[in-house]
Amino acid sequence: MMPDMSSLPDRYSVLLIGASGGIGSALRQILANDRRCGELVALSRKNDGLDITDEAAVVRSRERLAAKRFHLMICATGALTIDGIGPEKALRQLDPDVMAAQFRLNAIGPALVMKHFLPLLDRSTRTISAFLSARVGSIGDNRLGGWISYRSSKAALNQIIRTASIELQRTHPGAILVGIHPGTVETGLSEPFSRGHDRMSPQDAASRMLNTLNAVNADESGTFIAYDGSPILW
């Protein structure tokens, strides 16, 4: 079933970043088949050379889109395992270089995306922007410990989203910016760590997230929500 995107203009335009990943590919497929989607710009490092950790690459992509305006922007980037190194299980395993890599991809990269692409949102209408976060980035919901670098990078992303949403309201009064947890999805990211957990298909997760984003209201801008619309503690 096609997700409901009725809260956006009849011919809405989309900027999708991270379009070659498991969730990003599913989002791309769904949006490409929505007759109301007038334009879909889908970017990724694999297909377009958009490395979000390289500001020069982000600027080059932004300059190619300078004349466009978007109603829906989704950044579906992020990684739990980087350069073959997964999350540490205990504080004694913390490696500063590994931690820096997690922050570079999961927090600094999305911040650069916000810096350069949020100005491309249409100022005259309602717009929705979403950045994929993770429930384990919640400080209030942390009961297990471990995964310090990944958890911290996602917590940093949540703060960046919150701060950017406040600034965005000053220039784009109709803009909504949220962090969204996609759930446990059948992707390469979750495969090594999902034993004993139910997982959704990327298509199911993408469809649920789009329905949830369609339903967000202005008061929810700057918040952290799950794929089903439920709020998540900071």
Residue pairs with C-beta under 8 A, 6 or more apart in sequence:
1 207
2 30
2 33
2 34
3 30
3 34
3 207
3 210
3 211
3 214
4 210
4 211
4 214
5 12
5 34
5 36
5 37
5 72
5 210
5 214
6 214
7 126
7 128
7 214
7 215
8 36
8 71
8 72
8 125
8 126
8 127
8 128
8 214
9 71
9 125
9 126
10 36
11 36
11 37
11 38
12 36
12 37
12 38
12 71
12 72
13 37
13 38
13 39
13 40
13 41
13 68
13 69
13 70
13 71
13 72
13 122
14 31
14 37
14 39
14 40
14 41
14 70
14 71
14 72
14 73
14 74
15 41
15 43
15 65
15 68
15 70
15 72
15 73
15 74
15 117
15 120
16 24
16 27
16 28
16 31
16 40
16 41
16 42
16 43
16 73
16 74
16 76
17 24
17 43
17 44
17 50
17 52
17 73
17 74
17 75
17 76
17 77
17 113
17 117
18 24
18 43
18 44
18 52
18 74
18 75
18 76
18 77
18 78
18 132
19 25
19 27
19 28
19 42
19 43
19 44
19 47
19 76
20 44
20 45
20 46
20 47
21 44
21 76
21 77
21 187
21 189
22 185
22 186
22 187
22 188
22 189
22 202
23 76
23 132
23 182
23 185
23 187
23 202
23 205
23 206
24 42
24 44
24 76
24 77
25 202
26 201
26 202
26 203
26 205
26 206
26 207
27 74
27 76
27 206
27 209
27 210
28 40
28 42
29 203
29 206
30 203
30 206
30 207
30 210
31 37
31 40
31 72
31 210
32 40
39 68
41 65
41 68
41 70
43 50
43 61
44 50
45 51
45 52
48 61
49 57
50 57
50 58
50 61
51 57
51 58
52 58
52 75
52 77
52 105
52 109
52 110
52 112
52 113
53 104
53 105
53 108
53 109
53 112
55 112
55 116
58 112
58 113
58 115
58 116
58 117
59 116
61 116
62 116
62 117
62 120
65 117
65 120
66 120
68 120
69 120
69 121
69 122
69 123
70 120
70 121
70 122
70 127
71 121
71 122
71 125
71 126
71 127
71 128
72 127
72 128
72 129
72 213
73 117
73 118
73 120
73 121
73 127
73 128
73 129
73 130
74 129
74 130
74 131
74 132
74 213
75 110
75 113
75 129
75 130
75 131
75 132
76 132
77 105
77 109
77 110
77 113
77 132
78 105
78 106
78 110
78 132
78 134
78 154
78 189
79 105
79 106
79 189
80 86
80 87
80 150
80 189
80 190
80 193
81 87
81 189
81 192
82 98
82 101
82 102
82 105
83 101
85 95
85 98
85 101
86 192
86 193
87 146
87 147
87 148
87 149
87 150
87 193
88 94
88 95
88 98
88 146
88 147
88 148
88 149
89 146
89 147
90 145
90 146
91 148
94 148
94 149
98 149
99 148
99 149
99 152
99 153
102 149
102 150
102 152
102 153
103 149
103 152
103 153
103 156
105 153
106 150
106 153
106 154
106 156
106 157
107 153
107 154
107 156
107 157
107 160
110 131
110 157
110 160
110 161
111 157
111 160
111 164
113 131
114 131
114 160
114 161
114 164
118 129
118 164
118 168
118 172
118 175
118 177
119 171
121 127
121 129
121 168
121 172
121 175
123 171
123 172
123 173
123 174
124 174
125 174
126 174
126 175
126 176
127 172
127 174
127 175
127 176
128 175
128 176
128 178
128 213
128 214
128 216
129 168
129 175
129 176
129 177
129 178
130 177
130 178
130 179
130 180
130 209
130 213
131 157
131 161
131 177
131 178
131 179
131 180
132 179
132 180
132 181
132 182
133 154
133 157
133 158
133 161
133 179
133 180
133 181
133 224
134 150
134 154
134 181
135 141
135 181
135 226
135 232
136 142
136 147
136 150
136 151
136 154
137 150
137 151
137 152
137 153
137 154
137 155
137 157
137 158
138 155
138 158
138 224
138 232
138 233
138 234
139 155
139 233
139 234
140 233
140 234
141 232
141 233
142 151
157 179
158 179
158 224
158 234
161 177
161 178
161 179
161 222
161 224
162 222
162 223
162 234
164 177
165 176
165 177
165 178
165 221
165 222
166 222
168 175
168 177
168 221
169 175
169 221
174 218
175 221
176 216
176 217
176 218
176 220
176 221
177 221
177 222
178 213
178 216
178 220
178 221
178 222
178 223
178 224
178 225
179 223
179 224
179 225
180 209
180 212
180 213
180 224
180 225
180 226
180 227
181 224
181 225
181 226
181 227
181 232
182 205
182 206
182 209
182 227
183 200
183 205
183 208
183 226
183 227
183 228
184 190
184 194
184 197
184 198
184 199
184 200
185 199
185 200
185 201
185 202
185 205
186 199
186 200
186 201
186 202
187 202
190 199
200 208
205 227
208 227
208 228
209 227
212 225
212 226
212 227
212 228
212 229
215 229
216 225
216 229
223 231
224 231
224 232
224 233
224 234
225 231
225 232
226 232
